[in-house]
Amino acid sequence: MGMMRKLIASGVAAKVVQELQKPQNQAKLKQFVRDFQNKNKGGGTRPTGRGY
């Protein structure tokens, strides 16, 4: 079972690498990363977990 899981994981990783080499996907990835970074820079205060 473990060997099969590793085979599937390596196949998926190879497909991801192939897709990321396409120019249209590179642009989408860059935009996603930009949006993600901007979302996380939102600032504000983080909850401390104290309810009092």
Secondary structure, 3 states (H helix, E strand, C coil): CHHHHHHHHHHHHHHHHHHHCCHHHHHHHHHHHHHHHHHHCCCCCCCCCCCC
